[in-house]
Amino acid sequence: MPQLNPRQLLERLAHNWPVKVLSLALAVLLFLFYRISSLEERFFSVPLELRISENLVPAGPYPRNARVTIRGDQDAVFNIMEDDIQVFADFSDFRREGVFRAPLQYHRQGSALNVDYLEISVEPAELRLELEEKREKLVDVVPNIVGYPARGYELGQYFVSPEKIRIEGPKSSVEDLRSLMTNPIDLTNLRSSISIKVGFETAPEDMLRFPDYKEVEFRGIIQETRLIRTFENIDILVMDMDDEFRISSELPSGSIKFQGTQLILESVNPEDFSLVIDGSFISSPGTYRLAVEAEVPSDVLILNYEPEEISLRVEAAEEAEGL
């Protein structure tokens, strides 16, 4: 084959050049189409970082996560983890209160750094955010107690530690706040004391932060419910008196005031209680002033009873029968 000189080579290349350029462009497009059609696509959610001036905070809710789409070679795409893409919105140039907009940006790290071809898109593309001056304050912690212990039990005392916490947030949420309620603490059907860690109940729009404590400790003392009752018209009995004597005066009835757990008191009856006099001291007819004692079930605490003593007229049994 004869060797072409440079002039002849250029003439051949220039011959019918529009067709050659079109063919080359078509080949490039086909390659790119194949390349694009062979790419893998993956979606995941990553935390959205806000970069804000130290004296400002968000005044309302905002998306806490961003949707990230990555496209690239299969091996590269599936080797990238969620924390290899950092998404942020930069509001640090704003120094005063107001409503501002900032684009969402991303930063590669980890296994996403050394990937030659990787398409990354973030949604939403822009974040609208209201900023307010930051305030901090010390407020009381109020436990949000719900439900009731089991029947016969009650909450005696409770303790919250710490009793006050420091909060941070936008001034509209912090200025008028005096106390902060915990998440619900359920006492339903408890029969024993409780000790738990509990967080705080806040509305999403409050945008409060807790720099020192995310939780507090709640300790509740669950104890049996103790009630006080009084039985009236209790008969007074004279015990162990010699059969040769008889009581000639009328015995009054008495009353007993007592305390016990709810479950115990629900099971007792007036017949379980009595007022007694020790008649063994009576040795002859006459008038006696004797002490009255109360006899009650062992699980009951006597608070007081009446009468505590009583006067009795005592006669010989033969004289009483003759009358």
C-alpha positions as CSV (number, residue, x, y, z in Angstrom):
1,M,0.0,0.0,0.0
2,P,1.5,3.3,-1.1
3,Q,2.4,5.6,1.8
4,L,0.4,8.8,1.9
5,N,2.1,12.1,2.4
6,P,0.7,14.6,5.0
7,R,-1.1,16.6,2.4
8,Q,-2.9,13.5,1.0
9,L,-3.7,12.4,4.6
10,L,-5.4,15.7,5.4
11,E,-7.3,15.6,2.2
12,R,-8.7,12.2,3.0
13,L,-9.6,13.2,6.5
14,A,-11.4,16.3,5.2
15,H,-13.2,14.3,2.5
16,N,-16.9,14.1,3.4
17,W,-16.1,15.6,6.9
18,P,-19.7,16.4,7.9
19,V,-20.6,12.7,7.8
20,K,-17.5,11.7,9.7
21,V,-18.2,14.3,12.5
22,L,-21.8,13.2,12.7
23,S,-20.6,9.6,13.0
24,L,-18.2,10.4,15.8
25,A,-20.8,12.4,17.7
26,L,-23.3,9.5,17.3
27,A,-20.7,7.1,18.7
28,V,-20.0,9.4,21.7
29,L,-23.8,9.7,22.4
30,L,-24.2,5.9,22.2
31,F,-21.3,5.5,24.6
32,L,-22.8,8.0,27.0
33,F,-26.3,6.5,26.7
34,Y,-24.9,3.0,27.5
35,R,-22.9,4.5,30.4
36,I,-25.9,6.2,31.9
37,S,-28.2,3.2,31.4
38,S,-25.7,0.9,33.2
39,L,-25.4,3.2,36.3
40,E,-26.9,2.0,39.6
41,E,-29.1,4.4,41.6
42,R,-29.6,4.4,45.4
43,F,-31.6,6.5,47.9
44,F,-31.1,7.0,51.6
45,S,-31.8,9.6,54.3
46,V,-29.1,11.4,56.2
47,P,-29.2,13.9,59.1
48,L,-29.4,17.5,58.1
49,E,-26.8,19.7,59.9
50,L,-27.5,23.4,60.5
51,R,-24.7,25.8,60.7
52,I,-26.0,28.8,62.6
53,S,-24.4,31.8,64.4
54,E,-24.0,31.1,68.2
55,N,-26.5,33.7,69.3
56,L,-29.3,32.4,67.1
57,V,-31.4,29.2,67.0
58,P,-34.3,27.9,64.9
59,A,-37.6,29.3,65.9
60,G,-39.7,26.5,64.5
61,P,-39.7,22.9,63.1
62,Y,-37.5,22.1,60.2
63,P,-36.6,18.9,58.3
64,R,-34.1,16.9,60.4
65,N,-33.1,14.7,57.5
66,A,-32.4,15.1,53.8
67,R,-33.0,12.6,51.0
68,V,-29.8,11.8,49.1
69,T,-29.7,10.1,45.7
70,I,-26.5,8.7,44.4
71,R,-25.8,7.3,40.9
72,G,-22.7,5.5,39.8
73,D,-21.0,2.2,39.1
74,Q,-22.7,-0.7,41.0
75,D,-19.7,-1.5,43.2
76,A,-19.1,2.1,44.1
77,V,-22.8,2.9,44.9
78,F,-23.3,0.0,47.2
79,N,-20.0,0.5,49.0
80,I,-21.1,4.0,50.1
81,M,-22.7,4.2,53.5
82,E,-25.2,6.9,54.7
83,D,-22.6,8.6,56.9
84,D,-20.2,9.0,53.9
85,I,-22.4,11.9,52.6
86,Q,-22.7,14.8,55.0
87,V,-25.6,17.3,54.2
88,F,-25.7,20.8,55.7
89,A,-27.4,24.2,55.3
90,D,-25.2,27.1,56.1
91,F,-26.9,30.1,57.8
92,S,-23.8,31.3,59.6
93,D,-23.6,34.5,57.7
94,F,-26.9,35.7,59.2
95,R,-26.5,37.6,62.4
96,R,-30.0,38.9,63.2
97,E,-33.5,37.5,63.6
98,G,-35.6,36.8,60.6
99,V,-36.6,34.2,58.0
100,F,-33.8,33.1,55.6
101,R,-33.1,30.6,52.9
102,A,-30.0,28.6,52.3
103,P,-29.2,25.8,49.7
104,L,-28.6,22.3,51.0
105,Q,-25.0,21.3,50.3
106,Y,-23.2,18.1,50.7
107,H,-19.7,17.0,51.6
108,R,-18.1,13.6,50.7
109,Q,-16.2,11.6,53.2
110,G,-15.1,8.1,53.9
111,S,-15.7,5.6,51.0
112,A,-17.3,8.4,48.9
113,L,-14.0,10.3,48.5
114,N,-12.3,8.0,45.9
115,V,-15.1,7.3,43.5
116,D,-14.3,8.6,40.0
117,Y,-17.9,8.9,38.7
118,L,-20.6,9.6,41.2
119,E,-23.7,11.7,40.8
120,I,-25.2,13.1,44.0
121,S,-28.4,15.1,44.4
122,V,-30.1,16.3,47.6
123,E,-33.7,17.0,48.4
124,P,-35.0,19.5,49.3
125,A,-32.6,21.7,47.3
126,E,-33.2,24.7,49.7
127,L,-34.2,25.2,53.3
128,R,-36.3,28.1,54.6
129,L,-35.7,28.7,58.3
130,E,-36.8,31.2,60.9
131,L,-34.1,32.3,63.3
132,E,-34.6,33.9,66.8
133,E,-32.2,35.0,69.5
134,K,-31.1,32.2,71.8
135,R,-32.1,32.3,75.5
136,E,-31.4,30.0,78.4
137,K,-33.1,29.6,81.7
138,L,-33.3,27.4,84.8
139,V,-36.8,25.9,85.2
140,D,-38.6,23.5,87.6
141,V,-39.1,19.9,86.6
142,V,-42.7,18.7,87.1
143,P,-43.4,14.9,86.9
144,N,-46.3,14.0,84.6
145,I,-47.9,11.2,86.7
146,V,-50.7,9.2,85.1
147,G,-52.7,6.1,86.2
148,Y,-53.2,4.8,89.6
149,P,-51.5,2.0,91.6
150,A,-53.3,-1.3,92.2
151,R,-56.3,-1.4,94.4
152,G,-55.3,-0.9,98.0
153,Y,-52.1,0.9,97.1
154,E,-51.2,4.6,96.7
155,L,-48.3,6.9,95.8
156,G,-47.0,8.1,99.2
157,Q,-44.0,10.3,98.2
158,Y,-42.0,11.0,95.1
159,F,-38.7,12.6,94.3
160,V,-37.3,14.1,91.1
161,S,-33.6,14.5,90.6
162,P,-32.5,17.1,89.6
163,E,-35.5,19.3,90.6
164,K,-34.4,22.1,88.2
165,I,-32.7,21.9,84.7
166,R,-31.2,24.5,82.3
167,I,-32.9,24.9,79.0
168,E,-32.0,26.7,75.8
169,G,-34.2,27.8,72.9
170,P,-35.7,30.6,71.0
171,K,-36.7,33.5,73.2
172,S,-40.4,33.2,72.3
173,S,-40.4,29.7,73.8
174,V,-38.1,30.3,76.8
175,E,-39.1,33.7,78.2
176,D,-42.4,32.8,79.7
177,L,-41.5,29.2,80.7
178,R,-41.4,28.6,84.4
179,S,-41.6,24.8,84.6
180,L,-41.1,21.8,82.3
181,M,-43.2,18.6,82.4
182,T,-41.7,15.1,82.0
183,N,-43.0,12.5,79.7
184,P,-45.9,10.5,81.2
185,I,-45.0,8.3,84.2
186,D,-47.5,5.4,84.4
187,L,-48.3,4.1,87.8
188,T,-51.1,1.8,86.6
189,N,-51.5,-1.3,88.8
190,L,-48.2,-0.8,90.6
191,R,-47.7,-2.6,94.0
192,S,-44.1,-1.6,94.6
193,S,-42.0,1.5,94.5
194,I,-40.7,2.8,91.1
195,S,-37.4,4.3,90.0
196,I,-37.0,5.3,86.3
197,K,-35.3,7.7,84.0
198,V,-37.7,9.9,82.1
199,G,-37.3,12.6,79.4
200,F,-39.3,15.8,78.8
201,E,-42.6,16.4,77.1
202,T,-42.2,19.3,74.7
203,A,-44.1,20.4,71.6
204,P,-42.1,20.3,68.3
205,E,-42.6,24.0,67.8
206,D,-40.9,24.8,71.1
207,M,-37.4,23.9,69.8
208,L,-36.0,23.5,73.3
209,R,-32.7,22.0,74.0
210,F,-31.3,20.5,77.3
211,P,-27.5,21.1,77.5
212,D,-27.0,19.4,80.9
213,Y,-29.7,16.7,81.2
214,K,-31.7,14.9,78.6
215,E,-33.5,12.9,81.4
216,V,-34.2,13.1,85.1
217,E,-34.7,10.4,87.7
218,F,-38.1,9.9,89.2
219,R,-38.5,7.8,92.4
220,G,-42.0,7.1,93.6
221,I,-42.9,5.4,96.9
222,I,-45.8,3.0,96.4
223,Q,-47.4,1.9,99.7
224,E,-50.5,0.3,100.9
225,T,-53.4,2.7,101.3
226,R,-54.2,3.2,105.0
227,L,-57.7,4.2,106.0
228,I,-59.4,5.3,109.3
229,R,-62.8,4.0,110.3
230,T,-65.0,4.1,113.4
231,F,-67.4,1.4,114.6
232,E,-70.2,2.6,116.9
233,N,-72.5,0.7,119.3
234,I,-69.9,-1.8,120.4
235,D,-71.1,-3.9,123.3
236,I,-69.0,-3.7,126.5
237,L,-68.4,-7.2,128.0
238,V,-67.3,-8.0,131.6
239,M,-65.0,-10.9,131.5
240,D,-63.8,-13.4,134.2
241,M,-66.2,-12.1,137.0
242,D,-67.0,-14.6,139.7
243,D,-70.4,-16.2,139.2
244,E,-71.5,-15.1,142.7
245,F,-71.7,-11.5,141.5
246,R,-73.9,-9.8,139.0
247,I,-73.8,-6.3,137.4
248,S,-76.8,-4.3,138.4
249,S,-76.1,-1.1,136.5
250,E,-76.8,-0.8,132.8
251,L,-73.7,-1.1,130.6
252,P,-73.4,1.6,127.9
253,S,-72.2,0.8,124.3
254,G,-68.9,2.2,123.1
255,S,-67.1,3.1,119.9
256,I,-63.6,2.2,118.4
257,K,-61.7,4.4,116.0
258,F,-59.0,2.4,114.2
259,Q,-56.6,2.5,111.2
260,G,-55.5,-0.2,108.8
261,T,-54.7,-0.9,105.2
262,Q,-57.6,-0.6,102.7
263,L,-57.5,-4.3,101.9
264,I,-57.7,-5.3,105.7
265,L,-60.4,-2.8,106.5
266,E,-62.6,-4.0,103.7
267,S,-62.5,-7.5,105.3
268,V,-63.4,-6.7,108.9
269,N,-66.8,-6.4,110.5
270,P,-68.1,-4.8,113.8
271,E,-68.3,-8.4,115.2
272,D,-64.5,-8.6,115.1
273,F,-64.2,-5.7,117.6
274,S,-65.1,-5.6,121.3
275,L,-64.7,-3.6,124.5
276,V,-64.0,-5.6,127.6
277,I,-63.6,-5.1,131.3
278,D,-61.6,-7.4,133.5
279,G,-64.1,-8.6,136.1
280,S,-61.5,-10.7,138.1
281,F,-60.9,-7.7,140.3
282,I,-64.5,-7.8,141.7
283,S,-64.3,-9.5,145.1
284,S,-67.5,-8.1,146.8
285,P,-70.7,-6.2,146.1
286,G,-70.2,-2.5,145.6
287,T,-69.4,0.2,143.1
288,Y,-66.3,-0.2,141.0
289,R,-64.6,2.1,138.5
290,L,-62.8,-0.2,136.1
291,A,-60.7,0.3,132.9
292,V,-62.1,-0.7,129.5
293,E,-59.8,-2.4,127.0
294,A,-60.3,-2.7,123.2
295,E,-59.8,-6.0,121.4
296,V,-59.3,-5.7,117.7
297,P,-57.9,-7.8,114.8
298,S,-54.1,-8.0,114.9
299,D,-53.6,-6.0,111.6
300,V,-55.5,-3.0,112.9
301,L,-54.1,-0.1,114.8
302,I,-56.4,1.4,117.5
303,L,-56.4,5.2,117.4
304,N,-58.8,5.7,120.3
305,Y,-61.9,4.2,121.8
306,E,-64.7,5.2,124.3
307,P,-65.3,4.8,127.1
308,E,-61.9,4.2,128.6
309,E,-63.3,3.4,132.0
310,I,-66.7,2.8,133.5
311,S,-68.5,2.7,136.9
312,L,-70.2,-0.5,137.7
313,R,-72.6,-1.5,140.5
314,V,-72.1,-5.0,141.6
315,E,-74.5,-7.1,143.7
316,A,-74.5,-10.6,145.0
317,A,-76.1,-13.0,142.6
318,E,-78.6,-14.2,145.3
319,E,-79.8,-10.7,146.0
320,A,-80.2,-10.0,142.3
321,E,-82.3,-13.1,141.9
322,G,-84.5,-12.3,144.9
323,L,-85.3,-8.9,143.5
